[in-house]
Amino acid sequence: MGIDLKNYLEEKVKQYNTPEFIELDPIQIPHSYSRKEDIEISGFLSATIAWGNRKMIIRNGNRMMELMSNSPYDFIINHKEHHLKKVDGFVHRTFNSTDFLTFIEGLKNLYKNGVGLEGIFEKYKTADSLQPAIHQLKKEFFSVPHLQRTQKHLPDPQKGSAAKKINMFLRWMIRCDDNGVDFGLWKNISPSILSIPLDVHTGRVARKLGLLQRKQDDTKAVQQLDEQLRKLDANDPVKYDFALFGLGVHEKENIKFF
């Protein structure tokens, strides 16, 4: 892998990792909050519905916050049965009000009876990966009563998923720089073990650039791409998500070949 490719990607990170990125991205929803738990919960729920048209994701993410009185942590912890009636009718693609109610109860259980979102990832991280912790999160999250169909909204890398949405959420919470996009809230987890939020855009660009050979966007592809990006920057490999995603969305006809 040549220095030219690294320099090219570094320039694209600088171009796209800016406050302007927030205006068109679901990360704007947690940026509405200052309390740690509000940022975590709003980020987690916004990432959960982050597939499809970004304007629709942002609109429905904001709607979720409105239904929780724009105080997600307080609502999760203190809601009464009658407060949940407001959620009736909510839908984002295949994520419906039943799924939303399950996520509310799953989060309540994590924060009241468990260690919270950050605690799960601290507890189950390994020396070089957070993917096993995603698997454990799913197990603990769905210890509350739920319909089987709702489980599809929380992916599991151990079942082959690229887990794009949860890896994106983890980037938001863990990466820390001076550019104002990612939060760097979770200080006890190193950005070096983050995994790329692999989607159709990042996958297509990574293949064009020779960073990824695997054709499917699955957990093996994530591992392969992580390995290559960690060669470029072992301390902060997932900063290149900005470059790959930005190229895929805004410059797909002009991507250089290396």
N, C-alpha and C positions, 0 to 999 in steps of 0.2 A: 504494500500500500504506500503510495508515494506522498511526498511532502506537498505536491500540488493539490491533491485531493483534500488533505487536511486543511491547507490554507483556504481552499474554496469553501469548505464547510464552515470554517471559523468565520469567514466573511458573511456567510448567510446567517449564522447564529447572531452576529452583531446586527444584521439587517432586520431580523424578525423578532429577536428577544428584546422588545421595547414596550413601553407602556401602551403604545398604539395597538399592540397585539390584543390587549384586554378588551378593547371596544367591540371586537367581532368574535369573541371566544366565550364559552361558558364559564371560564375562570372569573369573569366579571361578577358572577353571582356571589361567590365567597368574598370577593373584594368589597362587597357592600357592608361587611361586618368587621368588627375589631376584636370581639371576644373570641378567644381560642376555640372554644367548643362550637360557637356559631359558625366559624370559618370551616372547621372540620365537617360538621354535619351538613351545612349548605353545600360544601364542596363534594362531599360523598354523594348526596342525592342528585346534584347537578351532573356529576360524572356518570351516575347510574343511567341517566336518560340521554347521554351524549352519543346518540347515533342518529343519522339523518341530517336534515337541513339545520344549519347552525342557528339561523334566526328562530326557527321553531323550538330548538333546544333551549335557547335563552328565554324565549317567551314562556315556555312551559316550566322551566326552572324557576323563573320569577313567580309564576303562578303557585308552584309548590310552596315557596316561601310565604306568599300571601295567605295561603290556607293554614299556615302555621303562625299567623299573626306577625310575620317578619321577625320572630324571635325563636328560631328553630330549636335551640337547646332547651329553653324554658318550656316550649311546647312539648318536646319529646319527654321531658322529665315529669311535667306537671299536668299534662292534659287529662281531662275527664272524658267519660264515654260520650257525652253530648257534644264535645268539641270535635269529635271525629266525624260527625255528620257532615261537616263542611267539605270533607274530602270526596264525598259521593259525586260521581260523574267525572272526576279527573281522569285524563287519559293522555298519554304520549306514546303514539304508535301501539306497541303491544304491552306497554306498562300502564296498567289501569288502576282504579281506585283500590281494588283489593290488594294489589301488589304494594301500593303506597302505604296502606294501613299495616301490612306486614312489615315493611321497612321501618315504619314508625315504632312498632313494637320491638323489632329486632334491635334498633338503636337504643330504645329505652332499657332493654335488658342489658346491653353492653355497658351503658353508662351507669346504671343503678346497681347492677349485680355483678358487673365484670370490671374490666380495666379500661374501657373506652377504646376508641379506634386506635389511637396511638399505642396504647398498651398492648394490644394484640400484636402489632407489628414489631414492637420491641421484644416481646416475649418469644416470638416464633421466627424471627429473622435468623439467617445463617451467616456465616462469615462472608459469603459472596452473593447472597440472593435474598429477595423478599418474596419470591414465588411460593415457597412452602408456607409462609405466613398468610398469603392470600387463601390458600387451601384451608388453613385453620380458622381464618375469619369466617369463611362460608359455613363451616361446621358450627361454630359458636353462634353466628348470626341467626341461623335457622333452627336453633334449639327452641324457639317459640313456636306455637301452633301456626301452621301455614299450609297453603295449597302447594302441591308439587310444582305447578306451573310457575310459581313465583321464583323458584330456585334458578331459573334460566337467566334472571336479571343480575345474578352475582356469579361471574365466571370462575372457573377453577383450572389453573394451569396444569394440575395433575391429571386432568381429563382432556388435555390437548389444546385448551383455549389459549389464544394470545393474550387474553385478559386486558385488552386495550384500555378499557374505561377505568379499571382500578389502577393500572400502571400509570395512567395519566393523573389520577387523583394523588397517587403517591409522589409523582413528580411535583405537583403543586405544593404538597405538604412538606417535602424534604429538601428539595433543591433550594439553595440560598445564594443569591448574587446581588449586585447593586442595581439591577435593572427594573425591579418593581413588579415583575410578573409573578414568578413563583414565590411562595410565602416563606419557606425555610422555618416552619413552625416546630418541626420535630427535630430537636437538636441532637438527640441520642442515636440517630440512624444516619449512617454515612450515605451521601449521594452516590458514592462509588458502587453501591450494590443495587441501585435502581435499575429497572429494565425499561426498554423502549416501549412507549405506547404504540404498538404496531397496528396500523390500519391500512386501508387501500392506498392512501396517498404516500405514506412513509414507505410502505412495502414496494410500491412501483418505483419510487425514486431510488431506494436502496439497491434494487436490482439493476437499474440503469447505471448506477455508479460502481457496480461490481462489489458492493458490500454484502449482498445477500444472494445466495444461489437457490435456496429452497423456494419452490413455487407457491406453496400454501402459506397463508398468513396464520400460523399456529404457534404453539409453544416452542416447538423446535426451531422455527424461524426466528422467534424472539431470542432464543439462546445464541443462535448463529450471529445475529446482528449485534447483540450485546457484546459478544466476543470481539467483533471488529471495531465497534465504537470504543471499547475500553482500551484498545491499542492506540487510538487517537488521543484519548484523554482518560487515564485510569481513575482520576479523582472525580470527574464530572461527565461521564459518558452520555448522559441523557440530555445534556444541553443541545446535542445534535438533533433532538426531536424538532426544535425550532427550524433548523435548516431543512431537514427532510420534509417536514410538513409544509413549510413555507414554499419550498420548491414545487411540491406536488400540487398545491392549491393555486399558486400565483404564477408559476413559471414553468408549467409542465411542458411547454413547447420549446423551451430554451435551456434545458438542462445540459450541462457539459458532460462529455464522456471522458473517462480516464482509463 
